[in-house]
């Protein structure tokens, strides 16, 4: 398992070492203060003005070095956490749409929230962990320097006591790991609570089962894991305090009775051990934070998401979305297979030719492959066989490349971003956007403010109409509508088929419309009917257009 420290050391070695060395220097200054204090205590009531001056100087130096170390490591940690967030997002974007669907939104959301937060908190806490580990280690070195035989005897007791501490930490680590799995289940239940609220409210029996056996069970499991983790943490912290005083008791006993140490040496040991109590407790408190971060880091790697470097996204070099029109779009022998061997559905082969200014209606029953075909067409799914050609040239499906920049789509589950500018500079005019909002009946619900669409929440049908506004602003050569009219009333449905599609046709766009609205089929230039992933029938109102075929 790769640790947080290993991650930071390998990716930003110099800055990490600088902050650590400052912390070690500060720890050394504090230890020098202990030594000076012990020397002044043995001065037999004589005032040592030089010692006082040195004490003040060491105090200021130690405080300054500790502050510099903590700031350097905290700044480094914040910058690294931000870098990890960006890297994680780029790797999610670089993952294929199908890959993200296979993982599931709940797991990805948990990675972006719980896992990423755990890693970030562990990184931010690292400065305090490093400093206190340094102080503790330095204190032990100082004790060994004062009296090696004395230290050896104390170390035996410490080692025996730390073995129990390690056992408690291992139990806590196991509970944290199991609890993280329960948290992912909880995210899934939260999604069901929010997205399935209507279904729950319509069935009291389902609510009871959901509360007691689904959501409630996960909440109780997580509660138990947290209680046990905190129990082991409390036992570990209490035991460490007891262990410290057991060592002090052994110092008093062994120091006088066995090793015949002087009162001064015994006093030095006791003062130093009492000084080390706070750093040791801080380390113990931060160990669970570090464990959670390391476990979360492992979860991210299990998803194939790297946090050490950004993904190589073509969008980093992409120009703005293509505009205007294209003359010819072809699908040659397009096939698609699901990766899941338990899913028998297969699409294709599909052959299709669409030309400038054509409206292609795609129909078929549920599960016939309409949405899958549209996702293959616009590059969200990679075909198992076949080619997609524009003006006779093959396109490669990859986010940010020439392929996807040719397409705009309002899919059945589309998300509409609140920004309309994709370059940060050129925003659509207010008059253009406001006119489209009025046409779609959204002018009282959505406000266009400084390049952003501002609203307080929309219904599914309104969300699709806002998606239509966004697509019209994008002005791409190829436009896809997946069941757009299914959630619209008669007025907006009529406006879509009579006005919006006609404007797109007049502008030379190639438009694909997935629809069951047979009353509007006369508007299409071509109608493709799918059954079980195959083209069952195809008709065209213009025979001169190249034929459409499928097996």
HUHUCOR-V784462 format. One record per residue. SS is DSSP state (H for helix, E for strand, - for the rest). PSI is psi in whole degrees, 0 to 359 (NA if undefined). OMEGA is omega in whole degrees, -180 to 180 (999 if undefined). Layout:
# HUHUCOR-V784462
ss: <SS	SS>
psi: <PSI	PSI>
omega: <OMEGA	OMEGA>
This chain:
# HUHUCOR-V784462
ss: <-	-	-	H	H	H	H	H	H	H	H	-	H	H	H	H	H	H	H	H	H	H	H	H	H	H	H	H	H	H	H	H	H	H	H	H	H	H	H	H	H	-	-	-	-	-	-	-	H	H	H	H	H	H	H	H	H	H	H	H	H	H	H	H	H	H	H	H	H	H	H	H	H	H	H	H	H	H	H	H	H	H	H	H	H	H	H	H	H	H	H	H	H	H	-	-	H	H	H	H	H	H	H	-	H	H	H	H	H	H	H	H	H	H	H	H	H	H	H	H	H	H	H	H	H	H	H	H	H	H	H	H	H	H	H	H	H	H	H	H	H	H	H	H	H	H	-	H	H	H	H	H	H	H	H	H	H	H	H	H	H	H	H	H	H	H	H	H	H	H	H	H	H	H	H	H	H	H	H	H	H	H	H	H	H	H	H	H	H	H	H	H	H	H	H	-	H	H	H	H	H	-	-	H	H	H	H	H	H	H	H	H	H	H	H	H	H	H	H	H	H	H	H	H	H	H	H	H	H	H	H	H	H	H	H	H	H	H	H	H	H	H	H	H	H	H	H	H	H	H	H	H	H	H	H	H	H	-	-	-	-	-	H	H	H	H	H	H	H	H	H	H	H	H	H	H	H	H	H	H	H	H	H	H	H	H	H	H	H	H	H	H	H	H	H	H	H	H	H	H	H	H	-	-	-	-	-	-	-	-	-	-	-	H	H	H	H	-	-	-	-	-	-	-	-	-	-	E	E	E	E	E	E	E	E	E	E	-	-	-	-	-	-	-	-	E	E	E	E	E	E	E	E	E	E	-	-	-	E	E	E	E	E	E	-	-	-	-	-	H	H	H	H	H	H	H	H	-	-	-	-	-	-	-	E	E	E	E	E	E	-	-	E	E	-	-	-	-	-	-	-	-	-	H	H	H	E	E	E	E	-	-	-	-	-	-	-	-	E	-	-	-	-	-	-	-	-	-	-	H	H	H	H	H	H	H	H	H	H	-	-	-	-	-	-	-	E	E	E	-	-	E	E	E	-	-	-	-	-	H	H	H	H	H	H	H	H	H	H	H	H	H	H	H	-	-	-	E	E	E	E	E	-	H	H	H	H	-	-	H	H	H	H	H	H	H	H	H	H	H	H	H	H	H	H	H	-	-	-	E	E	E	E	E	-	-	-	H	H	H	H	H	H	-	-	E	E	E	E	E	E	-	-	E	E	E	E	E	E	E	-	-	-	-	-	-	-	-	E	E	->
psi: <125	130	168	315	318	319	311	321	323	332	331	60	314	311	323	318	321	311	320	316	323	319	320	319	319	320	319	322	319	321	324	325	319	314	318	320	315	321	320	328	334	9	0	53	8	139	119	92	325	320	321	316	317	323	314	317	317	321	312	319	314	316	317	314	319	317	317	318	313	320	316	314	323	317	315	318	317	317	319	321	318	319	318	319	313	316	318	318	318	324	327	319	327	342	139	156	319	322	319	322	322	320	317	142	326	315	320	321	320	323	320	342	283	308	314	322	319	318	316	315	320	320	315	327	351	327	313	321	314	315	314	327	319	316	315	313	318	321	320	322	319	317	321	325	324	313	106	316	319	316	320	316	317	324	326	315	318	315	317	318	322	336	319	319	318	320	317	319	324	319	318	318	316	321	323	317	313	322	327	325	319	326	323	320	321	320	319	319	323	318	318	322	317	317	335	24	322	314	323	318	339	354	92	326	322	323	314	314	317	316	321	324	347	278	312	321	316	321	316	320	315	321	314	319	318	319	314	320	315	328	313	324	315	317	320	317	316	318	322	322	316	318	320	316	333	321	319	318	320	326	314	319	305	323	316	314	326	306	349	45	157	162	327	315	317	318	318	315	314	316	316	318	320	323	323	352	314	312	320	316	323	317	316	319	328	345	315	324	315	321	314	319	319	319	317	321	321	320	318	320	327	333	357	21	115	142	358	338	152	155	154	86	129	337	341	340	9	149	183	167	143	145	184	218	159	155	327	133	130	140	121	109	36	127	150	136	139	145	335	117	342	348	116	345	140	142	136	185	143	130	131	141	125	138	170	132	16	144	116	115	133	122	173	162	175	134	10	346	11	306	321	316	318	322	326	317	315	3	4	326	141	125	147	334	162	177	153	125	141	123	35	0	134	140	150	128	109	136	133	348	191	331	296	338	353	345	144	147	144	94	173	331	35	149	135	117	157	355	146	342	134	2	0	358	307	110	147	151	150	323	320	311	316	325	318	321	320	318	324	10	29	3	335	351	332	132	133	112	110	47	3	148	116	125	166	12	138	155	172	318	317	323	320	325	324	324	322	317	314	318	319	325	321	326	42	159	328	131	137	131	117	103	40	319	357	332	18	150	178	321	309	329	315	317	323	309	323	325	304	309	324	323	318	320	316	330	1	14	149	122	128	127	112	120	154	5	83	335	342	8	337	346	342	149	335	140	125	125	125	143	123	40	2	154	106	325	154	135	155	143	348	100	339	340	144	142	152	134	167	155	NA>
omega: <-178	-174	177	-179	179	178	-178	-177	-177	-176	-179	-170	-173	-177	178	180	180	179	180	-180	175	178	178	178	177	177	178	179	177	179	175	176	178	179	179	178	179	179	-180	178	-180	-178	176	173	175	179	179	-177	177	178	178	179	178	179	180	-180	179	179	180	-180	-180	-180	-179	-179	179	179	179	180	-178	179	-178	-179	178	178	178	179	179	179	180	178	178	178	179	178	180	-179	-178	180	-180	180	175	178	180	176	-179	178	179	178	178	177	-180	179	180	-178	-179	-178	179	178	177	178	-178	-178	-174	-177	-178	177	180	178	-179	-180	178	179	-180	-179	-174	-179	179	179	-178	-178	-177	172	178	179	-180	-180	179	178	178	177	179	179	178	180	-180	-180	-178	178	178	-179	-179	178	179	-178	178	179	178	-178	179	180	-179	176	176	178	180	178	179	179	178	177	179	179	179	179	177	-180	180	179	180	176	178	179	178	176	-179	177	179	179	177	178	177	179	-176	-177	-180	-179	-179	-179	179	-178	180	-175	-180	179	178	177	-179	-180	-179	-178	-172	-171	179	-180	-178	179	180	178	180	179	180	177	-179	178	-180	179	-180	179	180	176	179	177	180	178	179	180	179	-180	179	176	178	-179	-180	-179	172	177	178	178	179	177	-180	-177	-176	-177	-178	-170	-173	-175	178	178	178	178	180	180	179	179	178	-179	-177	179	-179	179	177	177	-177	-177	-178	176	-180	179	178	178	180	-180	-177	-180	178	178	179	178	-180	179	-180	178	179	178	178	178	180	180	177	176	-177	-178	-180	177	-175	-179	179	175	180	-178	174	-179	180	180	-173	172	-179	-178	179	179	176	-175	172	-174	-171	176	-176	168	-178	175	-177	176	177	177	175	180	-179	-179	180	179	-175	-174	175	179	169	3	179	175	-175	173	176	-176	-177	175	-179	171	-180	177	180	-178	180	-179	177	-180	-179	177	-177	-178	178	178	180	180	174	-178	-175	173	178	174	178	-178	176	179	178	-177	171	-176	173	-176	178	-178	-176	176	177	-177	176	-175	175	-177	-174	-177	-173	180	175	-169	163	-175	165	-180	-175	-180	-175	174	-179	177	-176	179	-180	178	179	177	178	-176	-174	179	178	180	-179	-178	179	-177	-178	177	178	177	178	-179	-178	177	-177	-173	178	-178	-176	178	178	-173	174	176	-178	176	-174	176	-176	180	-177	173	-179	178	177	178	179	178	175	174	177	177	-179	-180	179	177	-178	172	-179	-179	-178	-177	-179	174	-178	180	-176	-173	-174	-177	-175	176	-172	-177	-177	176	179	179	-180	-176	-175	-173	-174	-179	179	177	179	178	-180	179	178	-180	168	-172	174	-178	173	-172	171	-174	-177	-180	-178	-177	-180	178	-172	169	-178	178	180	180	-178	172	179	176	-179	175	-178	178	178	179	-180	179	-179	-175	-178	-180	-180	-174	178	-179	176	179	999>
